[in-house]
Amino acid sequence: MPKLPRVLADLPVSPAIAEALRSHVELVPWHAADEPGAATIAAIYTYGHPTVDPTLLAKLPGVRVISNFGVGVDHIDVPAATARGIPVGNTPGILDGATADQAFTLLLAAGRRLIEGDRYAKGPDFVRYDPSYLLGREIHHATLGIIGLGRIGAQVARRARAFDMTVLYHNRQRRVDVEQSLGVQYLPREALLTKSDYVVLTVPLTAQTRHLIGRTELAAMKPTAILVNVARGPVVDTDALTEALQLRTIFGAALDVTDPEPLPRDHPLLKLDNVIIAPHLGSATVETRQRMAQVSIENLLAGLAGKALAFRVG
Ligand code: DGY
C-alpha cells in the first residue's frame, strides 16, 4: 500500500475528524516538526490555535497546504506561508450564526447575572426568595454597540432587533450599504463606548485590533455597561479589564476568549463575580463543528491534491 501523506496536526483532533482522515493521511503530532523525517511532512492541520510561523515553516520544506479548523487565522503567519507558495484554508461563513448566538448568550447571562444566580440557587444560602438580590441590567430597549460589523457582527445586530435594542456599530470602514437593512447607526469608537449599555467585540485579531479595548476605552464606558468579547482574547488588555472589574468602573464582562487562553488558574479575573468566562465556545455546536470539520478536511485534501481550496485565506 502506498504511504499516506504525513500531516502535522495539533493532536488529538476529534474522533470524527481522525476517522474521516484515516484512509487519506497519516496525522503526526506537533513535535514531529522537530524530529528526523520532518521534511516528509506534506501538510499542516491546525485544530486548536498552535502557532504556525516562519520558524516552523522552515523546518517543513515539504508542506503543500495549511488547513485551519476555524475562521480566525491570527495564529498563522499567512504572508510567510504565501511567500512559500503554501495556501492557507479556513472555514468562513459557517460559524457566524453560532458565534452570534454565543455573543447573545453571554450578553443575556451577564446582564441578568444568570451564572451568579445559578450558583446561589444551588448553594446553601438560598433559603428564601428576596426581591432585592441579584439585580441585573435591562436588555430590551438598551443600547448595544457592536465593534466590528463583519458577518458575525451583522448577525448580532439582527438578534438585537428582537430585543428592541438601539444598535450602534463601529467598523474600520463605515458600512452604509447595510445600515438601513440592519437598523444600525455608525459612530466613532469613543462615542459608541460612551453611549452603549452593552459593547460586543466581533473583530478579527490583527496588529490594529490588539488591545483595542484598554484603560482609556474601559474608562469611556458607562459604569452600568457590560463588555462582551467573542473575538480574540488579545483584543482586550487583560490587566486593564481586570482592574476595571475589580474597581467596578463597569458593571461586568462576559468573555468567550481570554488573553492568555486559558488564563493561569490563579489569575485574579477568575475570582471575580462580575465576569463570566466561557472556554472559547463561540462555534461550539454539534452542527457548526461538523460543518467546520467537513470544510477543513476538504481544504486539506484539496491542497494535498494540488487543487484549489474551497476557502482560502487572502
Ligand atoms: C474560529 O473559527 O476562529 C473560532 O474561534 C474557533 O477557532
Residues whose N, C-alpha, C, O or C-beta is under 5 A from the ligand:
A	BS01	DGY	F69 G70 V71 G72
